[in-house]
Structures are given as C-alpha cells and as structure tokens.
Amino acid sequence: MKEIKGNDIYLLRVKYGVTIDELAIKMGVSAQTINRWELSLEDPTPQQQVALFNVFSQQGFTGKEDVSEPQSTEPKQKKKSPRRHSKGRFLNFISGYIGEGQAVLRFKDFFSDTFKKHKPGSFLSTKRIEDFDINNFEKPYMYFRVLIVLGLLFGLSFLTLKTNSTWSLFLITILGTIFLPLTFFVFMYEINVFRNIKLSTCIGILVLGGIGSIVLSWIFYGIINIDSPFAIIYYLGVGIIEETAKLLIALYFIRKRRITSILPAMLIGASVGVGFSIFESLMYAVNYFTESGVQAMLEVVVIRSILAIGGHETWAAISAGAFIKVAKKRGYRANVLFNGEFLKYYAVPVILHACWDTFSYYTVFAIIIVIGFTFLIAFLNAGLKEADDYSKAILYSEI
C-alpha cells in the first residue's frame, strides 16, 4: 500500500473534490488534524494511513498514481503553487479556533495591492474561479479610494457649518454615517473572488437588509424582556437580539440566492450589517439632535463614524460566514443555528457586541476592533482556501 502523507493528502483531497471537513468526518479526526497532516506538521498513524487509503480508494485512487505533482496538460503558468502560510501567532491562533489551521493570508496581504495601478473597473470585472490562485490574485484596492474620497468629503463638509444651513448638518450627518461602512462594503465586495453577486444586488441587500434587521430587532425587543440590574447581562441580551436579527435577515438572502460558499455569504452578511450600521447611526444622530442640540449630534456623528468599522458590519459578516462553514458539513438547514460548533463561532460577535456596549472606553473599542478583524480575516482565509480548493478541483477535472 502506498504511503499517503503530507502534501499528497492535500493533492488527493482536491483531486477527488473532498473538503477538509468531509475528510475529517470520514477519518474521525478534527479538521485541524487534517490540516496538520497536509502541512507535514504531524504524520498519520499506520492505522490512519490505512483509513486514508480506503477513503480515497472509494473515490478511484488505486495507489499506483504519482500524486506528488498534478499531471496536468494545462499551460505551465496555470499550475498552482503550494500555499504559503502566515507567521502571525494571534491570527493563526484564531484560525485554529475556527478549524482552519494556519492562515494563508496575513492582514497586510489583504492590503498589498492598494497603491498598485489597476485597469479601470477591474474590481467589477467577472473572473473565472478556475483561474484563482490564493498565492497570486488581485487583492482589494478600490475600497481604499472610496475611503480617501468619502473621508475627505466628510472632513471638508465641516467647513459648511459657517453657513448655518440645515443642508450643512444633513451633509455632515450623511457622510459621517456612510464613509467607513461603505468602505468596508466595497472591501467585502472585492474580496469575494467568486464574483457571483452583482454590486447592484449587494446595494439592494444593504438597504432592504439594513431596514429589515432593524425592524426585526425591534420586534424581538418587544417580545423579549432583557432588563437586568447588571449592565453586562443587559447588553449581552442586546447583542443576542441584534446579532440574531442581522443573521436571520442575511440567511434569508443567502437562501434566496442559494449561496453555499463562505465568501459570498460573508458579503451578504456584511451588506446587512452595513445597512444596519448606517440606519442606526442616522437614528442616533436624529435622536441627539432633537434631545440635546446640534453640538451633541455632531459629536455622536464623529464618534460613530470613526468606530463604525469594527462594529455591526464586521460581526454580521463573521456570523454569516460561520453559518455556511458549519452548514457545509451539517447540511443547509435551520438546525445549524443550534449546532454547537456554529454557536461557538456565533458567540464571538455576540460577546464583542456586549463588551462594546458595556465598556465605553476607547481602549476597549480598539481591542474589540482588533479581535473582530482578526476573526474576520480568519474566516476570509477559510473562504479563500475554499475558492482555491474549488479552482484546483476544476483544473484536476480537466486533466
């Protein structure tokens, strides 16, 4: 019997279209263990070697094939190079927590193309997923241009205060509530390498999903009593209600569009979260204006505009990605919401939300943003690995 270990496991897995989670279930081990085998950080036992051979023999593997290199007739430049791995300890720790082993892309990798020249409209172009290579793909860049333009407009809008015009306050409020959430929205659109959801559709989800999730959270508040003498308990209830409302609305759109991959699901979740964030900030601005005046409104607009990037949109993207990640193993059914693995991931945005509302200190906000973004990057890594596996599987199918 041919020994199967290291990168051979990975090559056989993608050749026969077996996901890391599916192989883990068949082998009776965790996804992290499979990942460690593929990275040669650990070798399967002799008994596990036999089990691996049996799993792949059911797919057509005879043991006589040379799996060290794909025997592809494709042009040389289309061969996929082995994945590089991040050395970031905290990111790898979080990536391990969600069952993905070492992360492939670090924080800076997602922003490496920001200042490079790009063809006009390339971020809107549709690319073949079989051409995707996780080691060499166009990283998001348009989001940064959106950030610069909207940020400058927001800053310059304060010059209009001298006019004492109502339109001036309206302009400042609108720009303040949209410039960071929309930046995040564009980033998530760009990182969805499947390009299977149109920008216009995402904008529609942003508007309808944002309004729908706010209305649904109001309904939950009317039904569920979360009053408590302890602030953390009360805000934990707030986190559960609002994160659940956003997730349920996101799942409606995910099911409607028959999404089964992590990245497009995260894009839908982010779109709903961005809409929730924008409409909630507008409501806060109106409330402060009517109760405390112009100065209080301007202060809350500035504060929420700066902190928006680490809130609702990030948490909603994580929840949606977590649902699809678990659903790929358990089936795309509602009972996934009560699965222990999903709840382990879902608890992250809920707890971050509760801590955000409970501890109103900028240091705490900064820590929550860092943790939230690390989980976001970990799930994006999972989605990009999935896309890379899909790309390799297509290339193998053409051999």
C-alpha positions, 0 to 999 in steps of 0.5 A, a space after each residue: 500500500 502506498 504511503 499517503 502523507 503530507 502534501 499528497 493528502 492535500 493533492 488527493 483531497 482536491 483531486 477527488 473534490 473532498 473538503 477538509 471537513 468531509 475528510 475529517 468526518 470520514 477519518 474521525 479526526 478534527 479538521 485541524 488534524 487534517 490540516 496538520 497532516 497536509 502541512 507535514 506538521 504531524 504524520 498519520 498513524 499506520 492505522 490512519 494511513 490505512 483509513 486514508 487509503 480506503 477513503 480515497 480508494 472509494 473515490 478511484 485512487 488505486 495507489 499506483 498514481 504519482 500524486 506528488 505533482 498534478 499531471 496536468 496538460 494545462 499551460 505551465 503558468 496555470 499550475 498552482 503553487 503550494 500555499 504559503 502560510 502566515 507567521 502571525 501567532 494571534 491570527 493563526 491562533 484564531 484560525 485554529 479556533 475556527 478549524 482552519 489551521 494556519 492562515 494563508 493570508 496575513 492582514 497586510 496581504 489583504 492590503 498589498 495591492 492598494 497603491 498598485 495601478 489597476 485597469 479601470 473597473 477591474 474590481 467589477 470585472 467577472 473572473 473565472 474561479 478556475 483561474 484563482 490562485 490564493 498565492 497570486 490574485 488581485 487583492 482589494 484596492 478600490 475600497 481604499 479610494 472610496 475611503 480617501 474620497 468619502 473621508 475627505 468629503 466628510 472632513 471638508 463638509 465641516 467647513 459648511 457649518 459657517 453657513 448655518 444651513 440645515 443642508 450643512 448638518 444633513 451633509 455632515 450627518 450623511 457622510 459621517 454615517 456612510 464613509 467607513 461602512 461603505 468602505 468596508 462594503 466595497 472591501 467585502 465586495 472585492 474580496 469575494 473572488 467568486 464574483 457571483 453577486 452583482 454590486 447592484 444586488 449587494 446595494 439592494 441587500 444593504 438597504 432592504 437588509 439594513 431596514 429589515 434587521 432593524 425592524 426585526 430587532 425591534 420586534 424581538 425587543 418587544 417580545 423579549 424582556 432583557 432588563 437586568 440590574 447588571 449592565 453586562 447581562 443587559 447588553 449581552 441580551 442586546 447583542 443576542 437580539 441584534 446579532 440574531 436579527 442581522 443573521 436571520 435577515 442575511 440567511 434569508 438572502 443567502 437562501 434566496 440566492 442559494 449561496 453555499 460558499 463562505 465568501 459570498 455569504 460573508 458579503 451578504 452578511 456584511 451588506 446587512 450589517 452595513 445597512 444596519 450600521 448606517 440606519 442606526 447611526 442616522 437614528 442616533 444622530 436624529 435622536 441627539 439632535 432633537 434631545 440635546 442640540 446640534 453640538 451633541 449630534 455632531 459629536 455622536 456623528 464623529 464618534 460613530 463614524 470613526 468606530 463604525 468599522 469594527 462594529 455591526 458590519 464586521 460581526 454580521 459578516 463573521 456570523 454569516 460566514 460561520 453559518 455556511 462553514 458549519 452548514 457545509 458539513 451539517 447540511 443547509 438547514 435551520 438546525 445549524 443555528 443550534 449546532 454547537 460548533 456554529 454557536 461557538 463561532 456565533 458567540 464571538 460577535 455576540 460577546 464583542 457586541 456586549 463588551 462594546 456596549 458595556 465598556 465605553 472606553 476607547 481602549 476597549 473599542 480598539 481591542 474589540 476592533 482588533 479581535 473582530 478583524 482578526 476573526 474576520 480575516 480568519 474566516 476570509 482565509 477559510 473562504 479563500 482556501 475554499 475558492 482555491 480548493 474549488 479552482 484546483 478541483 476544476 483544473 484536476 477535472 480537466 486533466 
